[in-house]
Amino acid sequence: REASSPSLGKDRADTVIIGGGCVGVSLAYHLAKAGLKDVVLLEKSELTAGSTWHAAGLTTYFHPGINLKKIHAYSIKLYEKLEEETGQPVGFHQPGSIRIASTPTRVDEFKYQMTRAGWHPTEQYLITPEKVQELFPLLNMDKVLAGLYNPGDGHIDPYSLTMALAAGARKYGAQLNYPVQVTNLNSRSDGTWEVETPLGIIQAKRIVNTAGFWAREVGKMIGLQHPLIPVHHQYVVTSTIPEVKALKTELPVIRDLEGSYYLRQERDGLLFGPYESEEKMKLQESWVTNGVPPGFGKELFESDLDRIMEHIEAAMEMVPVLRKADIVNTIAGPITYSPDILPMVGPHQGVRNYWVAIGFGYGIIHAGGMGKYLSDWILEGEPPFDLIEVDPNRYGKWTTTEYTAAKARESYGFNNIVGYPKEERFAGRPTERASGLYNLLKSKCSMGFHAGWEQPHWFYKPGDETGYKPSFRRTNWFDPVGREYKQVMERVGVIDLSPFGKFKVKGTDSVKLLDHLFANVIPKVGSTNISHMLTPRGKVYAELTVSQLYPGEFMLVTGSGSELHDLRWIEEKIARGGYKVEIENMTDEMGVLSVAGPYARQVLQKLTNEDLSDASFKFLQCRHLKLSNIAVTAIRISYTGELGWELYHRKEDSVPLYSAIMEAGQEEGIDDFGTYALNALRLEKGFRAWGAEMNCDTNPLEAGLEYFVKLNKVADFTGKEALKQIKEKGLKRRLVYLTLETDNVDPEGNESVWHNGKARTIVIGNTTSGCFSYGAQQSLAFAYVPMELSKVGQKLEVELLGKNYPATIIQEPLVLTEPTRMRLQRKGGSPKI
């Protein structure tokens, strides 16, 4: 143990990190190593207190999230060389790890994960039962069908790891002070902070909350309710087992997914950690209501073997030598869970210069990579790659304590559940955020969860197999979605788009601000356009529709998952630039209905005296009007690419507006459609989606968004210089449009794209999104490939569930949008549908 230093040392710092677990210490190490002076870490008791010291310390390259794989890979590479760099031993073992498949569905899941690993540099293999037995000779092989093997995986001693990172942090100039408790946080008008402690006040440019299960207490100091809850996690250590002692090499870590536990070698015995079902697992709810007990630091909870008995029995069946082993130690300690198990990492909306790295269910494997990721973001002003799934701003006021508890319980119990595409989890739903139409539609459709909202995925008709039936292949929604697709293409459909993020921007500098924020020009009054906010490096931070409703007054609309992610970025620009504008988040007050299809105009015209003809209400125009005496802001735009309007209205008017539209459209055969059909329609039209075809990993030129990027506009928008350089250097890869010859499986996105070259077939890119095209009756996908393989007609292959399917690059789009078809018709052409 090292001596603590209960002093502040200084009264000013660039960055104050609150919490000395492995995540906070890793951030201090990375910031200091990158050259940031004045990094101060404050820990209330001692380093590793809380959750770090008692962690099982597992490290794995595996993660279903595409960019979270990068976090895991960075952590492992860092841990491999940390001892050499700092002189501190870290106790890192790398015997590999094997996930066990004992059902055919699990084998499908492994194939699904393998196609997402192909375009990543980390080693991962699907192995036979024979190979599993060779690597782990103590297994009972009766149920083993396959293994997913990561050779570089293993485990590390969490205490030693943290001490090595601490030694590195000090070596590069960071100050680690403990025991020093933060007692209060005051934000100053210039965006800086006063950090109060019993030893005095430190003024900081920014603060980072890495306080583990105290993170809620730190958040409360500034009026934030972080949705976190401590979970009891137990693991068991056995005495020496002769068969383990006799082995020449260390056993790989086993994850028996059906038994829901991990098992690894611990000296000459075994360490075994289960994840109980949501009914049996235990939350420390009293800490959420009453706060963490003041003295709690390196204590444990009372163990409860009865709770994990069924997992112990499953482990004894899978690893029979366990039957004879004695338990010498049972650890039951707190780990903090967010509602979806993923941590919350990054700057927080609504508070300037307040960053978080909290809610780590797997802090050891995330610590190294997240320390580097956050350090890069702090120093560069933008994230090094896209990790919106860990954005703290994915949660909002709708994440109540009840919701958090229900989701943490579910997430813990679902730790080893099959990870299907289009996964839905139902605990804690609906939230208080449900749209105005939720009660009217809930029995008629399969709902999806989007940032607290319920939104119809697809609708039921008599004879349909209803409910949520997840699968890796085409499932019960496949035919109904085709029916909804046809409805929009041939008649008229209605969809609830209320989850959109909606902001009003007005004020003296509103035009100036938006001109600086967006790469597109500012639309005229009464017009709408699609605009992108770029990062300084020219990556796509966000895509919004921008409408100028009145002179200097705008409505900005973004996707449901991007609401606070985008709002934070805009608020940061306003504060930094001193713009005189007001921005108001209207997301919860406003409902949105979209009406689309060839008869959309005919239906809506019955409800208003306004002229909706093409000559009077053109594509990409917006105006206020009344439909059936209900005030709406109507924008002639549709993500279906068909004739359509988006109708923005007060949430309380959703039901009367929807009812009036449905009644007016009886003659035209109007019906509902959901987001699955919307996705098929947008892909056929070649529309890109933020988070798939474009995000902080892509620039707008390679994504094919040149039309929306006005490099010649006068305003110096963020990312303009970087884009000019990217254009000058030339692109290395490009987004292409593929048709695939598949059977009963369709691309989703993130699958490996293969090319049969002269020497061998190799992975050359990845899909970004895909679906079945009901118009062309074949699969369709977007993919990134090298420039030299991006020409129309190029033959490629896309891997789906372990099989490579032929794919061809085609001219996009497959189906022309309605405005383009109309334009061609006027010129006497024959538009393709």
N, C-alpha and C positions, 0 to 999 in steps of 0.2 A: 504494500500500500504506500502511496506517496503522501507527503505532507500537504495539507490544504493551506490556502493562503486567504484568510478572511479579511481581504482589503479590497478597495476599489481600484487602487493604483492610479486612476485618472478620472477626471470629471467630464471628459468629452470622448466620444467614439463615433466612428463612421457607422458601425453596425454593432448592435447589442443582441446577442443570442441568449434566449432565456430557456435554460434546461440543458443538463449535461449528460444526457444519454448518448447512445452511439450516433444518433442522427444529428443532434446539436454539435457534438464534438467533430463529426465529419464535416459539417458546414464550416466550422471555425478553421479546420485544417485546409479545406479547399480554398476558402477566401484568402487566407494568409499566404498559402502557397502561390496563389495567382497574383500576389503582390499588393493586396489591399492592406493598408496600414490601419491601425486603430480598430482591430476586431476584439471585442470583449465578450466572453461567455460568462454568464452568471448561473450558478447552480445552488439550489437552496440547501442541499445536504452534502452529498459527495457524488463524484462521477459514477455513472451506471446505476444510481439509485432509481427505484421505480420499476420499469419493466425490463431494462437491458440486462441486468446482472443475472436474472434467473431464466433467460431465454434458452431454448434448446439449441439455438445457433445454426440452424440449417441454412445451407447456401445452394441455390439451384439456378441454372441457366434457363429453366423452363418458365414461361409465363404465356397465357393465351393472348395477352395484350401485345400488339406489335411493337410499340416503343418501350413498353415496360421490360421487354426482353433486353433492350439496350441498357436499362438501369441495372438489371441483374448481371449482365455481362461485364459492365464497367466495375461493379462491386467486386466480382470474383477476380478480375485482372488486377485490381488495386490490392486486394488482400494477399494475392500471391507475392507481391513485391514489397509489402509494407514493412516486414521484419528487416529486410535488407536496408530499406531507406531510413528507418527510425532506430534500429538496434533493439527493438522490443519484440520478444517472441509473441506470436498471435495464436498459436495452437490451431493451425489450419490443416484440416485433413481433406483430401480430395479423392475418395474411393469411388466416386460416381454415384448416380442414383437411378433407380428403376421404378417407374409407375407400373403397377400391375393391372392388366385387363383380364377380368374373369367373366365378362359377358360379351356377346357379339356387338352390342351397342357401344360398349367401351372401346372395342377394337375400331369401330367406325370413328369414334371421337379421336383416337390416336392418329388415324389416317388424316382426319380433318386438321389436327394440330400439325402433323408433318408437312402438309402442303403450305402451312404458314411459316414453317421453319426453313423451307428450302431457299428462300431469298435472304436469309439471315446468316451471318458468318459463324454462329455458334453451333457446336456439334450436338446433333440429336438424331437418334436412330430408332426405328421400329424393329424390335428384335423378336426372334422366335422363342417358344418355351424352352427349347434346348439351350439357347444362349442365356436365357434368364437363369436356368439351373446352374449353368457353368459359372456364372458370376456370383450367384448366391446359393451355394450347395445345400443350405439348411432349410430350403423351402419345401413345403408339401405342394407338389405340382398338379394335384388333381384338378384344380379349377383354372389354372393359368393358361390363357389363350395367347397372350402376347405381352410384350413389355415396351415401354417408351424409355429409352436409355439416354442419359446425359452423362458422358464420361467425366466431365470436369466438375461435377457437383460434389457436395460434401457437407462439412460442418466446421465451425470455427468457435473458439472460446470467446464469448461476448465481452467478458471483462478485459481480457488481454487485448482484444481488437480495439476497444475504446481507449485503453491506456496507450496503445501504439499510435492511434490517431491523435490523442492528446499530446504525446511527445512530439509528433510531427507538427501539430498546430503551434506549439511553443517554439519549436525550432525555426519556424517561418515568421514568428513575431506576434502571434495571437496571445491574448491574456485570458487565462481560465481562472476565474475567481470563485471560491467556495469555502465554507458555506456562506452564501450571500443570497438572501431571499428578496425577490422583487415584491414590494408591498403596494405599489401603485404605478399607473402609467398615465401621463398627461400629454395630449397632443397639442402642439403649438400651432399658431395660425400660419406659420411658414412651412408646415408639413413635417417639422422635426418633432422629436419626442423628449420628454423628461422621464427618466426611469428612476423611480424612488426606491431606495433600499434603507435598511437600518444604519448603513455606513455612509449615507449621503446620496446625492442625486448625480446621475450621469446624463448628459445631453447627447442624444443619438440622432444621426441622420435617418436611420431606419431601425426597426426592431424586428426580430424573427422569433416567433413563438415555436419552440421545439420542446415543450414542457411535458410531453407524454400524457399520463393521465391527470396531470395538473393543468393541461392546456385549456380546459373549460374555465378554470379559475382565472387564468391569465386573460382569456377572452372577455370574461365578465367585467374586468377592470375597465374595459373600453366599451361596454354595452353590447358585446357580441355573444350570442348563444351558439357556440360551436357544437354541431350535432355529433357528440362522441359519448361513448359509454364503455366502462371497463367490464371485461368479460373474464370469468374464471377459466384459466387454461391449466389442465393438469398433465403432467407426464411422469412416467415411472422409470426408475433405474434399477436394474437387477444386479445381483451378486455375480461372481465369476461363473461362467457356464463352460464346462470342459470342452464341448464341441467348438465353442467360439475361440477359446484359448488355443486350441490345436491348429487353428487356421494359419496359413503362411502369410496371407494378405488380408487387409481390412475389408470387411463386407461393405458392399455399396449400401446406401440408404434405400430403404424400401418404402414406397407409398402404396398401401393396399387401399384402393379407392372404394371398393364395395364395403370393406371393413371400416373405412373412414379413420385411418390412423397412419402415422409415420413410424418407422422403426429403424434405428441405426445402432452400430456398435459403439459401446462406451467402455473403453479399456478392454477387459476380457468378458464383459457382460453386454447387455443390450439396454437401450433406452427406447421407450415406447410412448408415443403421445397421440391420444385420440381426440377426435372432434365429435362431441355428443350431438344428438338430435336437438332440434329447437325446443322440444318439450322438456328434455332433461338438462340441457346446459344451464349455466347459472350466470346471471348478470349481477354486477355490484350496483344495483339501482340506487341504494342509499347515498352513494357518492355523488350521483347526479343531482339528487334533491338537496342533500345537506353538505355537499363538498367533501373532498378527501380528508380523512382524519389528519389533524395537524402533524402528528409525529410519524405518519406512515412514510417509510423510505425504502428500507431493505427488509420488509416483513413479507410473510406469505400468508395465504388463507389456510383454513383447515382443509385437509384433503378429504375426498369422498369417493372411495373406490367403488361403492355400490353404483354410483352414477355412470361409471365407465365399464361396468362388468361385461356388457355384451361385446364391447370392443376388445376387451382382454381375451374373451373366449374366441373371437374371430382371429385374433393374433396368434393364439395358441394353436388354432387349427392350421393357419398358414405357416407358422414357424414352430413346429412341434417341440423343439428344445426348450421353449419358454415354459412348458408345463412343469419342468423340474426346477426352474429357477426361483430363487428367493427375491422378493422385492426388498431392496435396502433403502430406497429413498423415494418418496412421492412429493413432487413439487406442485403446488397449486398457487399460481400467482396471477396478478392482473395484467391483461393486455388491453390496450384501447382499441375499440372498433368504431369505425364510421358506419353509416347505414349499409354501404355496399362493400365493406372490407378494404377498399382502396384508400390510401392516405389522402390528405388534403395538403397540397404543396403549391406555394406560389403567393403572389400578392393578393390581398383581400379587398373585394369591392366595398366601397363606402367608407374606407378609412385609409388615409394616405400613409404610405411608407410603413405599413404593417404587413408583414409576411408571415406565413405559417408553414410548418412541416410537421404535421400532427396526424393522429389517427392511424398509426402504423400497426397493422395486424402482423406484419412480417418485417419488423424493423431492422433485423440484422442484414438480410440480403438487400434491403433497400437503402441502407445507410450510406454506403459508399457512393452509389450512383446518384442518389437524390442530393447528397452534399455537393457533388460536382454540378449536377443539373441546376440547382438553385444558385450556386455560386456564379455559374456562367450567366444566368438570367440577371442576377443582381448587377454584375459587372458590365454586361453587354447591352442591357436594356430590352432584351427579348429572349424568349426561351431558345435553347440550342436545337430543340426539336419539339414536335407536338405531343403534349401529354394532357389533352383536355379532360381525359378520364380522371385525372387526379386534381383538377382545378378546384380549389376550395369554393369557387363561386358556382359550382353545380348544385349547391344547396341554397335554400332561401328561407324566408319566414315560414314556409309551409313545413319545414322539417322540425316538427314539434318533438318534445321529449318522448311522447308516446310512440310517435312514428320511428324515432331513432332506436328505441328499445325493441320494438317489433322487428325492425329490419336487422339489427345487430344479432338478435336471436336467430332469425332466419339465415343470415349470412354465415354465422358460425356453424349452424347445423348443415348448411349446404356447401361446406368447405370442399367436399370431394364429390359433389353431385356432377352428373354428366353435363358438360358445357355445350349446349345446343346452339346453333345459329338462331337468331331472332328470339333469344331467351326472354321469358317473362317471369318475374317473381312477384308474388301476390300479397305478402305480409304488409300491414300498415296502409293498405289501399282501400278506398280512395282517400287522398289527403283532402284538406279543406280547400284545395285549389281546383277541384273538379270544375269543368266548364259548365256554362248555363244549360247545355244540352245533355249533360251526363245522365240525369235521371230518366230522361225521355228515351235515350238510345241504348242504355246499358244492357237491356235484355235482348236487344236485336243484333248484337255484334260481339266480336272478340276485341276487347280493349287492350291497347298498349299503354305503357307508362312513359311519359315524356316530361322530365323536370317537374314532377309533382302533379302533372295533368293526366287525365285519362283521355285517350284519343282512339277512335275506332280504327282497327287494323283491317277488318273485313266484316261484312254483314251476312247474317244467316237468312236462308230461305227454306221453306218446307222441303224435307228430304236431305238437307245438308247434315253432315256430321259436325255438330257444334262443339264449342269449347276449345281449350288450348291443348293441342296435340303436337308437341315438339318433335322434330325429326331431322336427320341429316339429309333426307331425300324429300321429294315432293310429298306434301301431307294434306290434311283435310281442307286447308284454305286454297289449294291450287286452282280448282275449278271455279269456286265462287269469285276469286279475284279475276279470273278470265271473264266472268259474267259482268263484273263491275267495269272492267276495262272496255268491254263492248258497249256498255251503257253510256259511258262518256264519249266514246268515239262515234256512236250512232245516234244517241238521243241527248239526254242531259242528266247530269249527276250533281249531287250536293255533298260537300265534305266539311267537317268541323275543323277549322285551322286555328282555333282559339289559343293553343299553346305557343304560337309565335311570340317572340319578344317584341314589344312595341314601345317606342320612345317618342316623346314630343320634344323638339328642340326649337327654341326661339330666342330672340335677343339681338342687340346691335351687331354682334360679331358672328351671328349664326352662319352666314354664307362664307365668311372668312375661315371659320373653324372647319366647316365641312369640306371646303376646297383644300384645306391642308390635310384633312383626314383621309379623303377618298381619292383614288386614282382616276375615277371618272369625272366628267364635268358635272356641275351642279344643275339639276333639272329646272326648267322654267316653272313659273307658277301654273298649277293645274297639270303638271307632268310628273312622271315617275321614271326612275331608271334603276338599273342594277349596278351597285358600286362595291368596290373592295377596299378594305383598310389593309395596308401592307405594313410589314415591320421594317425597321431601318435597313435590314439586309435584303429587303425585297420579297419576303415570303408573304403568303396570304393569311393575315391574321383573322379576317372575317369577311363575310359577304352579306350585304344588306340591300333591301330596296329602299330607295330614298324618294320621298314625294314632297314637293313644295306645295303646301295646301293654300297658304296665303303668303304675301311677300315677307320673306324672312322667317316664316314658320314652317317647320318640316315635321314629317312623320318618318321615323326610321323603323324598319321591320327586319328582324333576324330570326333564325331558327330557334326552337324551344330550348335546346341544350346550350345555346350561346348567349342567352339573355344577359346574365350578370358578367360573363366573360367579356362581352363586347362593351357593356356599360362601363365597366372598370377602366377599360382602355380609353374610352372617350373622356371619362371624368379626369383621368390622369393628364390627357392632352389639354383639357380646359384649364386645369390647375397650373400646369407647367407654362402654358402660353399666356395665362392671364386673360383668357377670352371672356368677354361680357356676354354670356349666354346662360339660359336656364335649360336644364334637361330634366324631363319628368318621365319616370317609368310608368307606363300605362298598361303594362302587361296584364295585371289581374283585373283591371276595370273593364277591359275591352274584350268583346267576343269577336270572332272572325268566321264568316261562312264563305265558302267559295262555291260558285255555281259555274259549271263548265260543260261544254258539249255543243253540237251544232244548233240546238234549240234554246241555248241559254238566254239569248237576247229576247226571243219570242216569249219566254216565261216571265222574265223580269219586266218586260215592257207592259205587261198586264197590271203591274203593281205601281206604276209611276206615270206622271204626265211628262217627265223629262224625255227628250228624244235620245234613245240609246242606239240609233242607227250608226253605221260605220262612219258615215260622213260627219256626224255630230259628236260621237264619243269614240275617239280613235284609240287604237292600241297604245298602251302606256300613258293614258291620260287618267287623271283622278279628279273627282268632284264630290261635293256634298249633295245628297239628294234624299228624297223620302220614298221608301218602298212600303206600301200599305200603311202610310202615315208614320213609319218608324224612320228616324234619322239615321242615315248611314254615310260613311265615307267610302265611296265606291272607286276601286282601281281596276282598270281594264288590263288585267294580267292574270295568267294562270300557269301554275307549275306543270299542268297537264300538257301545255302547248296547244290546247284547243281554245276555241272561242270561250271566254270566261271572264268573270269579275270576282274580285275579292271584296267582301262587304264588311267593313269595320264598324262596330256598333257597341252600345253599352251592353255589358254582360247580361243585365236583367232583361234586355230585349231579345236575347237569343231565341227563346222558345217561340214568342209571337212571330218573329221574323222567319224562322225556319218553317213554322206551320203555314204562314201565308205563302211562302215560296212553294212548298210541297202541294198546297191546294191549287195554286195557280198553274202548276205544271202537270196536273192530272192528264189532260188531253195529250200532252207531249210524252207521257210515259215516264215522268221524272222518278228518280230513285237515289238512294244513298250510295256513296262509295267511300272506301277507306284508304289508309296510307299505303297499303301494299299495292293497290291498283295505281295510286298516284306515282309510286316509285317506278312501276313498269312503264307508265306513260311518259315520265320525265326521261327515263333512259332511252326509250325509242326516239325521243326528240333530240337526244345528245346533250341534254342539260346536265351541267356539273352540279355536284352537291358539296357544300362545305363539310369538312370532316372526312370526306372520301377522296374525291378528285383533287381537292385543294385544301391546304391547311398550312401550318407553320413549317412543314417539310417541303413545300412546293412553291415555286414562283409562278406568277400568272401567265408567263410566256410559255413555259413547258406544259401548263395546264390548258392551253388553248383559249385563254381569256383576253387575247390582245384587243378584241373589239371593245372591251370595257376599260381598257387602260389607255389614258390619253397622255402619252409622254410629251406631247407638244403643248399641253395646256400651260398657262402662265404660272399658276400657283405651284409652289415647291412642295408637293405632297410627300409625306413620309414614304421612303423607299424609292423615290424617283431616281436618285443618283445610282443606287445599287442596280436598279433595273436597266438603266442605260449601259452599265458595265456588263451586265449579264447578256444583254442583246449584242453588244460589241464582241464579246468573247465567243458567242455562239452557244447553242444549247447542247447538252450531252445526251439528254433523253427527252421523250415527248409522250404525251397522253394519246393513246390510239383507241380505236373503236373496233371491237371484235365480235364476230359471230362464232358460236361454238356448236359442234355436233356432239350433243350429250345424250344420255338416256333419261333416267328419272332423277337426275341431280342437276342443280343449277349453280352457277357461280354466285358468291355473296360479296366478294371483295377480300383482298389480302392473300389470294392464292398465288402460288408460284407459276410463272410463265416460263416455258422451256422453248429452246430452239435447237433444231437438229442441224448442227454445223458440220464442217468437214471432218473434224476430229471426233467429236462426240456430242451427245445431247446435253446441254447445260442450262441452268437457270439464268435467265437474262433480264427478268423483271417481275412485276407483280400486278395483279388486278387491283382495282380500287373499289369497284362496286359492280354488281351484275344481277341478272334476273332472267326469267323466261319472257321472251317477247311474244305476246299473244297475237300480235300483228304478223310477225314473220314466222311464227310457230317454231322458233328455235331459241337457244340461249344467246344472251347478249352481255357484253362486259366492257368496261373501260379498263385500260391497263397502261402502265408506264413501261416503255421499252427503249433501248438505245436508238439514237437517231438513225443509224445505218440499217436498223430493222423496222423502221416505222412507216414504210411505204404501203399504200393501198395494194392489196393482193398478196402481201407477205404471209406465208404460212408459219404458224406457231403452234404451240400446244399449251393447254392450261390443265394443271393438275387438280383433280377433284376426287376426294376420298380415295387417294392412293392410285388413281388411274389417270393417265395423260390423254386428254381429248383434243382432237384436231380443232384449230381455231384459225380464222382468216381475218386480217385487217380489212375493214371495208370503209367506204366513203361515208362520213357521217353527215346528217343523221339518217337513221333508217326510215323515219317518217318525218316529213316536213311539218313545221308548225302551221297552225291555221293562218296567221297573218302572212306568212311566206306563200302559202298556197293561194290565198286571195290575190296577192301581188302578181304571182305568175299567171293566174287566170285572167287578170285584167290585161296582161301583156300577150294573152293568147297562148300561153304555154300549157303543158299538161302536168300538173303537180303530182308528185308521188305520195301516196298514202301507204 
